Amino acid sequence: MYLVYRCDCGRAVYSKEKVATKKCVCGKNLKVKERRVISKIENIEQASDMVRKLQEEEYGKAFFTTADKIPNKR
Ligand SMILES: [Zn+2]
């Protein structure tokens, strides 16, 4: 079982249910038990899918592209 939750920085992350801490890409160590769990998911493919969807909601698609592909705002 995998848990899906958010870091304080807003990123969605997932980890195995039994893991005590998870390091987010922002550098923060998350205590899994203290996070508000968004979802419990059976397998890792679904967990990573879920995280990707949550990321898209938070940042929009620009988050997944490179800076040079983001149109300049004038
Ligand atoms: Zn973070």
N, CA, C, O and the ligand as a Tripos MOL2 file, in Angstrom:
@<TRIPOS>MOLECULE
protein
  297   295    75     0     0
PROTEIN
NO_CHARGES

@<TRIPOS>ATOM
      1 N           0.8280   -1.2080    0.0000 N.3       1 MET1
      2 CA          0.0000    0.0000    0.0000 C.3       1 MET1
      3 C           0.8630    1.2580    0.0000 C.2       1 MET1
      4 O           1.8530    1.3450    0.7260 O.2       1 MET1
      5 N           0.4810    2.2140   -0.8080 N.am      2 TYR2
      6 CA          1.2180    3.4770   -0.8930 C.3       2 TYR2
      7 C           0.3430    4.6270   -0.4090 C.2       2 TYR2
      8 O          -0.8700    4.6440   -0.6200 O.2       2 TYR2
      9 N           0.9780    5.5640    0.2300 N.am      3 LEU3
     10 CA          0.2670    6.7520    0.7030 C.3       3 LEU3
     11 C           0.6320    7.9430   -0.1760 C.2       3 LEU3
     12 O           1.7890    8.1290   -0.5550 O.2       3 LEU3
     13 N          -0.3750    8.7340   -0.4860 N.am      4 VAL4
     14 CA         -0.1480    9.9580   -1.2650 C.3       4 VAL4
     15 C          -0.4760   11.1420   -0.3680 C.2       4 VAL4
     16 O          -1.5340   11.1780    0.2600 O.2       4 VAL4
     17 N           0.4230   12.1010   -0.3110 N.am      5 TYR5
     18 CA          0.2160   13.2690    0.5480 C.3       5 TYR5
     19 C           1.0140   14.4290   -0.0250 C.2       5 TYR5
     20 O           1.7490   14.2770   -1.0010 O.2       5 TYR5
     21 N           0.8570   15.5930    0.6000 N.am      6 ARG6
     22 CA          1.5660   16.7690    0.1150 C.3       6 ARG6
     23 C           2.6230   17.2280    1.1030 C.2       6 ARG6
     24 O           2.4490   17.1400    2.3190 O.2       6 ARG6
     25 N           3.7060   17.7130    0.5570 N.am      7 CYS7
     26 CA          4.7200   18.4050    1.3440 C.3       7 CYS7
     27 C           4.2310   19.8370    1.6110 C.2       7 CYS7
     28 O           3.3020   20.3090    0.9560 O.2       7 CYS7
     29 N           4.8510   20.5120    2.5590 N.am      8 ASP8
     30 CA          4.5100   21.9140    2.8260 C.3       8 ASP8
     31 C           4.7770   22.8070    1.6170 C.2       8 ASP8
     32 O           4.1570   23.8610    1.4750 O.2       8 ASP8
     33 N           5.6840   22.3940    0.7570 N.am      9 CYS9
     34 CA          5.9970   23.1910   -0.4280 C.3       9 CYS9
     35 C           4.9180   23.0540   -1.4970 C.2       9 CYS9
     36 O           4.9330   23.7820   -2.4900 O.2       9 CYS9
     37 N           3.9820   22.1280   -1.3010 N.am     10 GLY10
     38 CA          2.8880   21.9740   -2.2430 C.3      10 GLY10
     39 C           3.0390   20.7880   -3.1850 C.2      10 GLY10
     40 O           2.0950   20.4060   -3.8760 O.2      10 GLY10
     41 N           4.2250   20.2160   -3.2050 N.am     11 ARG11
     42 CA          4.4210   19.0580   -4.0730 C.3      11 ARG11
     43 C           3.6810   17.8460   -3.5180 C.2      11 ARG11
     44 O           3.6340   17.6240   -2.3080 O.2      11 ARG11
     45 N           3.1150   17.0790   -4.4190 N.am     12 ALA12
     46 CA          2.5210   15.8130   -4.0300 C.3      12 ALA12
     47 C           3.6070   14.7450   -4.0690 C.2      12 ALA12
     48 O           4.3930   14.6790   -5.0140 O.2      12 ALA12
     49 N           3.6420   13.9250   -3.0540 N.am     13 VAL13
     50 CA          4.6260   12.8420   -3.0030 C.3      13 VAL13
     51 C           3.9300   11.5560   -2.5750 C.2      13 VAL13
     52 O           2.8340   11.5840   -2.0140 O.2      13 VAL13
     53 N           4.5740   10.4470   -2.8450 N.am     14 TYR14
     54 CA          4.0360    9.1840   -2.3470 C.3      14 TYR14
     55 C           5.1540    8.3620   -1.7380 C.2      14 TYR14
     56 O           6.3230    8.5300   -2.0830 O.2      14 TYR14
     57 N           4.7880    7.4840   -0.8410 N.am     15 SER15
     58 CA          5.7600    6.5740   -0.2610 C.3      15 SER15
     59 C           5.0440    5.3100    0.1760 C.2      15 SER15
     60 O           3.8200    5.2780    0.3030 O.2      15 SER15
     61 N           5.8320    4.2730    0.4040 N.am     16 LYS16
     62 CA          5.2730    3.0470    0.9480 C.3      16 LYS16
     63 C           4.6820    3.3210    2.3170 C.2      16 LYS16
     64 O           5.1790    4.1520    3.0760 O.2      16 LYS16
     65 N           3.6180    2.6090    2.6130 N.am     17 GLU17
     66 CA          2.8890    2.8450    3.8560 C.3      17 GLU17
     67 C           3.7860    2.7240    5.0930 C.2      17 GLU17
     68 O           3.6110    3.4640    6.0600 O.2      17 GLU17
     69 N           4.7280    1.8090    5.0640 N.am     18 LYS18
     70 CA          5.5360    1.5540    6.2660 C.3      18 LYS18
     71 C           6.7320    2.4820    6.4160 C.2      18 LYS18
     72 O           7.4200    2.4560    7.4370 O.2      18 LYS18
     73 N           6.9750    3.2900    5.4120 N.am     19 VAL19
     74 CA          8.1050    4.2120    5.4840 C.3      19 VAL19
     75 C           7.8020    5.3280    6.4860 C.2      19 VAL19
     76 O           6.7170    5.9070    6.4540 O.2      19 VAL19
     77 N           8.7490    5.6330    7.3720 N.am     20 ALA20
     78 CA          8.5080    6.6240    8.4240 C.3      20 ALA20
     79 C           8.7280    8.0500    7.9430 C.2      20 ALA20
     80 O           7.9570    8.9510    8.2750 O.2      20 ALA20
     81 N           9.7720    8.2500    7.1670 N.am     21 THR21
     82 CA         10.0500    9.5920    6.6570 C.3      21 THR21
     83 C          10.3110    9.5450    5.1570 C.2      21 THR21
     84 O          10.7880    8.5510    4.6080 O.2      21 THR21
     85 N           9.9790   10.6570    4.5220 N.am     22 LYS22
     86 CA         10.1810   10.7610    3.0740 C.3      22 LYS22
     87 C          10.8190   12.1100    2.8130 C.2      22 LYS22
     88 O          10.3640   13.1300    3.3310 O.2      22 LYS22
     89 N          11.8480   12.1150    2.0280 N.am     23 LYS23
     90 CA         12.4830   13.3800    1.6920 C.3      23 LYS23
     91 C          11.8830   13.9140    0.4050 C.2      23 LYS23
     92 O          11.9280   13.2640   -0.6400 O.2      23 LYS23
     93 N          11.3250   15.0980    0.4980 N.am     24 CYS24
     94 CA         10.7590   15.7440   -0.6810 C.3      24 CYS24
     95 C          11.8890   16.3130   -1.5240 C.2      24 CYS24
     96 O          12.9910   16.5290   -1.0180 O.2      24 CYS24
     97 N          11.6290   16.5560   -2.8040 N.am     25 VAL25
     98 CA         12.6480   17.1590   -3.6720 C.3      25 VAL25
     99 C          13.0560   18.5580   -3.2100 C.2      25 VAL25
    100 O          14.1260   19.0420   -3.5800 O.2      25 VAL25
    101 N          12.2060   19.2180   -2.3990 N.am     26 CYS26
    102 CA         12.5650   20.5440   -1.8860 C.3      26 CYS26
    103 C          13.5880   20.4460   -0.7610 C.2      26 CYS26
    104 O          14.1300   21.4620   -0.3270 O.2      26 CYS26
    105 N          13.8570   19.2270   -0.2850 N.am     27 GLY27
    106 CA         14.8690   19.0400    0.7500 C.3      27 GLY27
    107 C          14.3040   18.7990    2.1360 C.2      27 GLY27
    108 O          15.0390   18.4760    3.0700 O.2      27 GLY27
    109 N          12.9940   18.9580    2.2670 N.am     28 LYS28
    110 CA         12.3650   18.7890    3.5730 C.3      28 LYS28
    111 C          12.1350   17.3070    3.8650 C.2      28 LYS28
    112 O          11.6900   16.5510    3.0010 O.2      28 LYS28
    113 N          12.4450   16.9100    5.0910 N.am     29 ASN29
    114 CA         12.1300   15.5530    5.5210 C.3      29 ASN29
    115 C          10.7330   15.5160    6.1130 C.2      29 ASN29
    116 O          10.4400   16.2030    7.0920 O.2      29 ASN29
    117 N           9.8780   14.7080    5.5090 N.am     30 LEU30
    118 CA          8.4890   14.6390    5.9490 C.3      30 LEU30
    119 C           8.2930   13.4310    6.8550 C.2      30 LEU30
    120 O           8.7130   12.3190    6.5350 O.2      30 LEU30
    121 N           7.6490   13.6710    7.9900 N.am     31 LYS31
    122 CA          7.2390   12.5510    8.8230 C.3      31 LYS31
    123 C           5.8880   12.0670    8.2970 C.2      31 LYS31
    124 O           4.8730   12.7530    8.4200 O.2      31 LYS31
    125 N           5.9000   10.9020    7.7250 N.am     32 VAL32
    126 CA          4.7240   10.4130    7.0010 C.3      32 VAL32
    127 C           3.4860   10.3570    7.8980 C.2      32 VAL32
    128 O           2.3840   10.6870    7.4610 O.2      32 VAL32
    129 N           3.6710    9.9420    9.1400 N.am     33 LYS33
    130 CA          2.5270    9.8470   10.0570 C.3      33 LYS33
    131 C           1.8550   11.1850   10.3320 C.2      33 LYS33
    132 O           0.6720   11.2290   10.6720 O.2      33 LYS33
    133 N           2.5960   12.2670   10.1870 N.am     34 GLU34
    134 CA          2.0390   13.5820   10.4930 C.3      34 GLU34
    135 C           1.4020   14.2580    9.2830 C.2      34 GLU34
    136 O           0.7980   15.3240    9.4050 O.2      34 GLU34
    137 N           1.5370   13.6430    8.1330 N.am     35 ARG35
    138 CA          0.9480   14.2400    6.9340 C.3      35 ARG35
    139 C          -0.5210   13.8790    6.8370 C.2      35 ARG35
    140 O          -0.9590   12.8290    7.3060 O.2      35 ARG35
    141 N          -1.2720   14.7790    6.2140 N.am     36 ARG36
    142 CA         -2.6630   14.4600    5.9180 C.3      36 ARG36
    143 C          -2.6800   13.6650    4.6110 C.2      36 ARG36
    144 O          -2.3450   14.1800    3.5440 O.2      36 ARG36
    145 N          -3.0730   12.4230    4.7240 N.am     37 VAL37
    146 CA         -2.9970   11.5300    3.5610 C.3      37 VAL37
    147 C          -4.1320   11.8290    2.5980 C.2      37 VAL37
    148 O          -5.3040   11.8350    2.9770 O.2      37 VAL37
    149 N          -3.7710   12.0760    1.3590 N.am     38 ILE38
    150 CA         -4.7650   12.3530    0.3270 C.3      38 ILE38
    151 C          -5.4080   11.0580   -0.1310 C.2      38 ILE38
    152 O          -6.6140   10.9950   -0.3670 O.2      38 ILE38
    153 N          -4.5890   10.0310   -0.2510 N.am     39 SER39
    154 CA         -5.1000    8.7920   -0.8100 C.3      39 SER39
    155 C          -4.2190    7.6130   -0.4300 C.2      39 SER39
    156 O          -3.0060    7.7500   -0.2670 O.2      39 SER39
    157 N          -4.8450    6.4670   -0.2930 N.am     40 LYS40
    158 CA         -4.1060    5.2020   -0.1380 C.3      40 LYS40
    159 C          -4.2900    4.4130   -1.4140 C.2      40 LYS40
    160 O          -5.4090    4.2350   -1.8940 O.2      40 LYS40
    161 N          -3.1810    3.9400   -1.9600 N.am     41 ILE41
    162 CA         -3.2420    3.3000   -3.2720 C.3      41 ILE41
    163 C          -2.4860    1.9770   -3.2470 C.2      41 ILE41
    164 O          -1.4220    1.8430   -2.6420 O.2      41 ILE41
    165 N          -3.0790    1.0170   -3.9260 N.am     42 GLU42
    166 CA         -2.5850   -0.3570   -3.8850 C.3      42 GLU42
    167 C          -1.2200   -0.5390   -4.5520 C.2      42 GLU42
    168 O          -0.3340   -1.1780   -3.9850 O.2      42 GLU42
    169 N          -1.0500    0.0150   -5.7450 N.am     43 ASN43
    170 CA          0.2140   -0.2650   -6.4390 C.3      43 ASN43
    171 C           0.9400    1.0080   -6.8710 C.2      43 ASN43
    172 O           0.3610    2.0910   -6.9610 O.2      43 ASN43
    173 N           2.2110    0.8300   -7.1270 N.am     44 ILE44
    174 CA          3.0960    1.9830   -7.3230 C.3      44 ILE44
    175 C           2.7820    2.7420   -8.6110 C.2      44 ILE44
    176 O           2.9560    3.9590   -8.6600 O.2      44 ILE44
    177 N           2.3270    2.0520   -9.6490 N.am     45 GLU45
    178 CA          1.9840    2.7580  -10.8890 C.3      45 GLU45
    179 C           0.8320    3.7320  -10.6590 C.2      45 GLU45
    180 O           0.8660    4.8740  -11.1160 O.2      45 GLU45
    181 N          -0.1800    3.2630   -9.9470 N.am     46 GLN46
    182 CA         -1.3230    4.1330   -9.6640 C.3      46 GLN46
    183 C          -0.9210    5.2820   -8.7470 C.2      46 GLN46
    184 O          -1.4050    6.4040   -8.8970 O.2      46 GLN46
    185 N          -0.0390    4.9960   -7.8020 N.am     47 ALA47
    186 CA          0.4200    6.0500   -6.8880 C.3      47 ALA47
    187 C           1.1590    7.1450   -7.6480 C.2      47 ALA47
    188 O           0.9300    8.3310   -7.4100 O.2      47 ALA47
    189 N           2.0450    6.7490   -8.5620 N.am     48 SER48
    190 CA          2.7960    7.7680   -9.2970 C.3      48 SER48
    191 C           1.8910    8.5210  -10.2720 C.2      48 SER48
    192 O           2.1030    9.7060  -10.5280 O.2      48 SER48
    193 N           0.8870    7.8370  -10.8130 N.am     49 ASP49
    194 CA         -0.1280    8.4940  -11.6460 C.3      49 ASP49
    195 C          -0.8880    9.5610  -10.8750 C.2      49 ASP49
    196 O          -1.0900   10.6770  -11.3530 O.2      49 ASP49
    197 N          -1.2980    9.1950   -9.6840 N.am     50 MET50
    198 CA         -2.0440   10.0860   -8.8020 C.3      50 MET50
    199 C          -1.2170   11.3270   -8.4700 C.2      50 MET50
    200 O          -1.7170   12.4510   -8.5020 O.2      50 MET50
    201 N           0.0530   11.0990   -8.1520 N.am     51 VAL51
    202 CA          0.9480   12.2130   -7.8320 C.3      51 VAL51
    203 C           1.0910   13.1340   -9.0330 C.2      51 VAL51
    204 O           1.1060   14.3560   -8.8850 O.2      51 VAL51
    205 N           1.1960   12.5540  -10.2180 N.am     52 ARG52
    206 CA          1.3320   13.3820  -11.4130 C.3      52 ARG52
    207 C           0.0890   14.2500  -11.6330 C.2      52 ARG52
    208 O           0.1940   15.4250  -11.9860 O.2      52 ARG52
    209 N          -1.0660   13.6660  -11.4250 N.am     53 LYS53
    210 CA         -2.3030   14.4390  -11.5590 C.3      53 LYS53
    211 C          -2.3760   15.5770  -10.5540 C.2      53 LYS53
    212 O          -2.7770   16.6930  -10.8860 O.2      53 LYS53
    213 N          -1.9840   15.2830   -9.3270 N.am     54 LEU54
    214 CA         -1.9990   16.3160   -8.2900 C.3      54 LEU54
    215 C          -1.0270   17.4350   -8.6170 C.2      54 LEU54
    216 O          -1.3140   18.6050   -8.3640 O.2      54 LEU54
    217 N           0.1120   17.0840   -9.1750 N.am     55 GLN55
    218 CA          1.0950   18.0900   -9.5660 C.3      55 GLN55
    219 C           0.5520   18.9860  -10.6720 C.2      55 GLN55
    220 O           0.7610   20.1990  -10.6600 O.2      55 GLN55
    221 N          -0.1390   18.3840  -11.6190 N.am     56 GLU56
    222 CA         -0.6990   19.1750  -12.7090 C.3      56 GLU56
    223 C          -1.7470   20.1590  -12.2070 C.2      56 GLU56
    224 O          -1.8350   21.2860  -12.6940 O.2      56 GLU56
    225 N          -2.5400   19.7280  -11.2320 N.am     57 GLU57
    226 CA         -3.5330   20.6230  -10.6410 C.3      57 GLU57
    227 C          -2.8630   21.8070   -9.9550 C.2      57 GLU57
    228 O          -3.3280   22.9430  -10.0450 O.2      57 GLU57
    229 N          -1.7690   21.5200   -9.2740 N.am     58 GLU58
    230 CA         -1.1100   22.5510   -8.4780 C.3      58 GLU58
    231 C          -0.3540   23.5650   -9.3340 C.2      58 GLU58
    232 O          -0.4320   24.7700   -9.0960 O.2      58 GLU58
    233 N           0.3610   23.0790  -10.3090 N.am     59 TYR59
    234 CA          1.2830   23.9450  -11.0350 C.3      59 TYR59
    235 C           0.8600   24.2240  -12.4770 C.2      59 TYR59
    236 O           1.3840   25.1330  -13.1210 O.2      59 TYR59
    237 N          -0.0730   23.4520  -12.9670 N.am     60 GLY60
    238 CA         -0.3930   23.5720  -14.3740 C.3      60 GLY60
    239 C           0.6540   22.8480  -15.2060 C.2      60 GLY60
    240 O           1.6610   22.3810  -14.6730 O.2      60 GLY60
    241 N           0.4250   22.7550  -16.4880 N.am     61 LYS61
    242 CA          1.3160   21.9530  -17.3150 C.3      61 LYS61
    243 C           2.6980   22.5680  -17.4810 C.2      61 LYS61
    244 O           3.6490   21.8610  -17.8140 O.2      61 LYS61
    245 N           2.8210   23.8450  -17.2600 N.am     62 ALA62
    246 CA          4.1140   24.5160  -17.3970 C.3      62 ALA62
    247 C           5.1770   23.8880  -16.4930 C.2      62 ALA62
    248 O           6.3670   23.9120  -16.8070 O.2      62 ALA62
    249 N           4.7330   23.3350  -15.3810 N.am     63 PHE63
    250 CA          5.6580   22.7070  -14.4420 C.3      63 PHE63
    251 C           6.4570   21.5810  -15.0970 C.2      63 PHE63
    252 O           7.5960   21.3170  -14.7090 O.2      63 PHE63
    253 N           5.8610   20.9190  -16.0870 N.am     64 PHE64
    254 CA          6.5080   19.7530  -16.6640 C.3      64 PHE64
    255 C           7.2520   20.0470  -17.9610 C.2      64 PHE64
    256 O           7.8000   19.1470  -18.5980 O.2      64 PHE64
    257 N           7.2620   21.2950  -18.3300 N.am     65 THR65
    258 CA          7.9860   21.6320  -19.5380 C.3      65 THR65
    259 C           9.2700   22.3620  -19.1340 C.2      65 THR65
    260 O           9.4770   22.6600  -17.9580 O.2      65 THR65
    261 N          10.1070   22.6400  -20.0900 N.am     66 THR66
    262 CA         11.3290   23.3740  -19.7610 C.3      66 THR66
    263 C          11.0960   24.8680  -19.9430 C.2      66 THR66
    264 O          10.1820   25.2800  -20.6570 O.2      66 THR66
    265 N          11.9110   25.6560  -19.3070 N.am     67 ALA67
    266 CA         11.6890   27.1010  -19.2580 C.3      67 ALA67
    267 C          11.5960   27.7330  -20.6470 C.2      67 ALA67
    268 O          10.8140   28.6600  -20.8610 O.2      67 ALA67
    269 N          12.3930   27.2320  -21.5840 N.am     68 ASP68
    270 CA         12.3980   27.8330  -22.9210 C.3      68 ASP68
    271 C          11.1280   27.5590  -23.7150 C.2      68 ASP68
    272 O          10.8890   28.1870  -24.7470 O.2      68 ASP68
    273 N          10.2990   26.6080  -23.2270 N.am     69 LYS69
    274 CA          9.0490   26.3220  -23.9210 C.3      69 LYS69
    275 C           7.8650   27.1130  -23.3640 C.2      69 LYS69
    276 O           6.7740   27.1020  -23.9350 O.2      69 LYS69
    277 N           8.0900   27.7900  -22.2590 N.am     70 ILE70
    278 CA          7.0230   28.6040  -21.6970 C.3      70 ILE70
    279 C           6.9870   29.9270  -22.4490 C.2      70 ILE70
    280 O           7.9920   30.6360  -22.5030 O.2      70 ILE70
    281 N           5.8280   30.2710  -23.0370 N.am     71 PRO71
    282 CA          5.7750   31.5230  -23.8130 C.3      71 PRO71
    283 C           6.0360   32.7500  -22.9310 C.2      71 PRO71
    284 O           5.6170   32.8030  -21.7750 O.2      71 PRO71
    285 N           6.7150   33.7000  -23.4870 N.am     72 ASN72
    286 CA          6.9730   34.9400  -22.7540 C.3      72 ASN72
    287 C           5.7030   35.7300  -22.6050 C.2      72 ASN72
    288 O           4.9310   35.8810  -23.5520 O.2      72 ASN72
    289 N           5.4910   36.2370  -21.3990 N.am     73 LYS73
    290 CA          4.3390   37.1270  -21.1880 C.3      73 LYS73
    291 C           4.7960   38.5570  -21.4270 C.2      73 LYS73
    292 O           5.7650   39.0300  -20.8320 O.2      73 LYS73
    293 N           4.0730   39.2340  -22.3160 N.am     74 ARG74
    294 CA          4.4480   40.6110  -22.6150 C.3      74 ARG74
    295 C           3.4240   41.5710  -22.0970 C.2      74 ARG74
    296 O           3.5750   42.7820  -22.2590 O.2      74 ARG74
    297 ZN          8.6360   19.7890   -0.4330 Zn       75 ZN75
@<TRIPOS>BOND
     1     1     2 1
     2     2     3 1
     3     3     4 2
     4     3     5 am
     5     5     6 1
     6     6     7 1
     7     7     8 2
     8     7     9 am
     9     9    10 1
    10    10    11 1
    11    11    12 2
    12    11    13 am
    13    13    14 1
    14    14    15 1
    15    15    16 2
    16    15    17 am
    17    17    18 1
    18    18    19 1
    19    19    20 2
    20    19    21 am
    21    21    22 1
    22    22    23 1
    23    23    24 2
    24    23    25 am
    25    25    26 1
    26    26    27 1
    27    27    28 2
    28    27    29 am
    29    29    30 1
    30    30    31 1
    31    31    32 2
    32    31    33 am
    33    33    34 1
    34    34    35 1
    35    35    36 2
    36    35    37 am
    37    37    38 1
    38    38    39 1
    39    39    40 2
    40    39    41 am
    41    41    42 1
    42    42    43 1
    43    43    44 2
    44    43    45 am
    45    45    46 1
    46    46    47 1
    47    47    48 2
    48    47    49 am
    49    49    50 1
    50    50    51 1
    51    51    52 2
    52    51    53 am
    53    53    54 1
    54    54    55 1
    55    55    56 2
    56    55    57 am
    57    57    58 1
    58    58    59 1
    59    59    60 2
    60    59    61 am
    61    61    62 1
    62    62    63 1
    63    63    64 2
    64    63    65 am
    65    65    66 1
    66    66    67 1
    67    67    68 2
    68    67    69 am
    69    69    70 1
    70    70    71 1
    71    71    72 2
    72    71    73 am
    73    73    74 1
    74    74    75 1
    75    75    76 2
    76    75    77 am
    77    77    78 1
    78    78    79 1
    79    79    80 2
    80    79    81 am
    81    81    82 1
    82    82    83 1
    83    83    84 2
    84    83    85 am
    85    85    86 1
    86    86    87 1
    87    87    88 2
    88    87    89 am
    89    89    90 1
    90    90    91 1
    91    91    92 2
    92    91    93 am
    93    93    94 1
    94    94    95 1
    95    95    96 2
    96    95    97 am
    97    97    98 1
    98    98    99 1
    99    99   100 2
   100    99   101 am
   101   101   102 1
   102   102   103 1
   103   103   104 2
   104   103   105 am
   105   105   106 1
   106   106   107 1
   107   107   108 2
   108   107   109 am
   109   109   110 1
   110   110   111 1
   111   111   112 2
   112   111   113 am
   113   113   114 1
   114   114   115 1
   115   115   116 2
   116   115   117 am
   117   117   118 1
   118   118   119 1
   119   119   120 2
   120   119   121 am
   121   121   122 1
   122   122   123 1
   123   123   124 2
   124   123   125 am
   125   125   126 1
   126   126   127 1
   127   127   128 2
   128   127   129 am
   129   129   130 1
   130   130   131 1
   131   131   132 2
   132   131   133 am
   133   133   134 1
   134   134   135 1
   135   135   136 2
   136   135   137 am
   137   137   138 1
   138   138   139 1
   139   139   140 2
   140   139   141 am
   141   141   142 1
   142   142   143 1
   143   143   144 2
   144   143   145 am
   145   145   146 1
   146   146   147 1
   147   147   148 2
   148   147   149 am
   149   149   150 1
   150   150   151 1
   151   151   152 2
   152   151   153 am
   153   153   154 1
   154   154   155 1
   155   155   156 2
   156   155   157 am
   157   157   158 1
   158   158   159 1
   159   159   160 2
   160   159   161 am
   161   161   162 1
   162   162   163 1
   163   163   164 2
   164   163   165 am
   165   165   166 1
   166   166   167 1
   167   167   168 2
   168   167   169 am
   169   169   170 1
   170   170   171 1
   171   171   172 2
   172   171   173 am
   173   173   174 1
   174   174   175 1
   175   175   176 2
   176   175   177 am
   177   177   178 1
   178   178   179 1
   179   179   180 2
   180   179   181 am
   181   181   182 1
   182   182   183 1
   183   183   184 2
   184   183   185 am
   185   185   186 1
   186   186   187 1
   187   187   188 2
   188   187   189 am
   189   189   190 1
   190   190   191 1
   191   191   192 2
   192   191   193 am
   193   193   194 1
   194   194   195 1
   195   195   196 2
   196   195   197 am
   197   197   198 1
   198   198   199 1
   199   199   200 2
   200   199   201 am
   201   201   202 1
   202   202   203 1
   203   203   204 2
   204   203   205 am
   205   205   206 1
   206   206   207 1
   207   207   208 2
   208   207   209 am
   209   209   210 1
   210   210   211 1
   211   211   212 2
   212   211   213 am
   213   213   214 1
   214   214   215 1
   215   215   216 2
   216   215   217 am
   217   217   218 1
   218   218   219 1
   219   219   220 2
   220   219   221 am
   221   221   222 1
   222   222   223 1
   223   223   224 2
   224   223   225 am
   225   225   226 1
   226   226   227 1
   227   227   228 2
   228   227   229 am
   229   229   230 1
   230   230   231 1
   231   231   232 2
   232   231   233 am
   233   233   234 1
   234   234   235 1
   235   235   236 2
   236   235   237 am
   237   237   238 1
   238   238   239 1
   239   239   240 2
   240   239   241 am
   241   241   242 1
   242   242   243 1
   243   243   244 2
   244   243   245 am
   245   245   246 1
   246   246   247 1
   247   247   248 2
   248   247   249 am
   249   249   250 1
   250   250   251 1
   251   251   252 2
   252   251   253 am
   253   253   254 1
   254   254   255 1
   255   255   256 2
   256   255   257 am
   257   257   258 1
   258   258   259 1
   259   259   260 2
   260   259   261 am
   261   261   262 1
   262   262   263 1
   263   263   264 2
   264   263   265 am
   265   265   266 1
   266   266   267 1
   267   267   268 2
   268   267   269 am
   269   269   270 1
   270   270   271 1
   271   271   272 2
   272   271   273 am
   273   273   274 1
   274   274   275 1
   275   275   276 2
   276   275   277 am
   277   277   278 1
   278   278   279 1
   279   279   280 2
   280   279   281 am
   281   281   282 1
   282   282   283 1
   283   283   284 2
   284   283   285 am
   285   285   286 1
   286   286   287 1
   287   287   288 2
   288   287   289 am
   289   289   290 1
   290   290   291 1
   291   291   292 2
   292   291   293 am
   293   293   294 1
   294   294   295 1
   295   295   296 2
@<TRIPOS>SUBSTRUCTURE
     1 MET1         2 RESIDUE 1 A MET
     2 TYR2         6 RESIDUE 1 A TYR
     3 LEU3        10 RESIDUE 1 A LEU
     4 VAL4        14 RESIDUE 1 A VAL
     5 TYR5        18 RESIDUE 1 A TYR
     6 ARG6        22 RESIDUE 1 A ARG
     7 CYS7        26 RESIDUE 1 A CYS
     8 ASP8        30 RESIDUE 1 A ASP
     9 CYS9        34 RESIDUE 1 A CYS
    10 GLY10       38 RESIDUE 1 A GLY
    11 ARG11       42 RESIDUE 1 A ARG
    12 ALA12       46 RESIDUE 1 A ALA
    13 VAL13       50 RESIDUE 1 A VAL
    14 TYR14       54 RESIDUE 1 A TYR
    15 SER15       58 RESIDUE 1 A SER
    16 LYS16       62 RESIDUE 1 A LYS
    17 GLU17       66 RESIDUE 1 A GLU
    18 LYS18       70 RESIDUE 1 A LYS
    19 VAL19       74 RESIDUE 1 A VAL
    20 ALA20       78 RESIDUE 1 A ALA
    21 THR21       82 RESIDUE 1 A THR
    22 LYS22       86 RESIDUE 1 A LYS
    23 LYS23       90 RESIDUE 1 A LYS
    24 CYS24       94 RESIDUE 1 A CYS
    25 VAL25       98 RESIDUE 1 A VAL
    26 CYS26      102 RESIDUE 1 A CYS
    27 GLY27      106 RESIDUE 1 A GLY
    28 LYS28      110 RESIDUE 1 A LYS
    29 ASN29      114 RESIDUE 1 A ASN
    30 LEU30      118 RESIDUE 1 A LEU
    31 LYS31      122 RESIDUE 1 A LYS
    32 VAL32      126 RESIDUE 1 A VAL
    33 LYS33      130 RESIDUE 1 A LYS
    34 GLU34      134 RESIDUE 1 A GLU
    35 ARG35      138 RESIDUE 1 A ARG
    36 ARG36      142 RESIDUE 1 A ARG
    37 VAL37      146 RESIDUE 1 A VAL
    38 ILE38      150 RESIDUE 1 A ILE
    39 SER39      154 RESIDUE 1 A SER
    40 LYS40      158 RESIDUE 1 A LYS
    41 ILE41      162 RESIDUE 1 A ILE
    42 GLU42      166 RESIDUE 1 A GLU
    43 ASN43      170 RESIDUE 1 A ASN
    44 ILE44      174 RESIDUE 1 A ILE
    45 GLU45      178 RESIDUE 1 A GLU
    46 GLN46      182 RESIDUE 1 A GLN
    47 ALA47      186 RESIDUE 1 A ALA
    48 SER48      190 RESIDUE 1 A SER
    49 ASP49      194 RESIDUE 1 A ASP
    50 MET50      198 RESIDUE 1 A MET
    51 VAL51      202 RESIDUE 1 A VAL
    52 ARG52      206 RESIDUE 1 A ARG
    53 LYS53      210 RESIDUE 1 A LYS
    54 LEU54      214 RESIDUE 1 A LEU
    55 GLN55      218 RESIDUE 1 A GLN
    56 GLU56      222 RESIDUE 1 A GLU
    57 GLU57      226 RESIDUE 1 A GLU
    58 GLU58      230 RESIDUE 1 A GLU
    59 TYR59      234 RESIDUE 1 A TYR
    60 GLY60      238 RESIDUE 1 A GLY
    61 LYS61      242 RESIDUE 1 A LYS
    62 ALA62      246 RESIDUE 1 A ALA
    63 PHE63      250 RESIDUE 1 A PHE
    64 PHE64      254 RESIDUE 1 A PHE
    65 THR65      258 RESIDUE 1 A THR
    66 THR66      262 RESIDUE 1 A THR
    67 ALA67      266 RESIDUE 1 A ALA
    68 ASP68      270 RESIDUE 1 A ASP
    69 LYS69      274 RESIDUE 1 A LYS
    70 ILE70      278 RESIDUE 1 A ILE
    71 PRO71      282 RESIDUE 1 A PRO
    72 ASN72      286 RESIDUE 1 A ASN
    73 LYS73      290 RESIDUE 1 A LYS
    74 ARG74      294 RESIDUE 1 A ARG
    75 ZN75       297 GROUP 0 **** ****
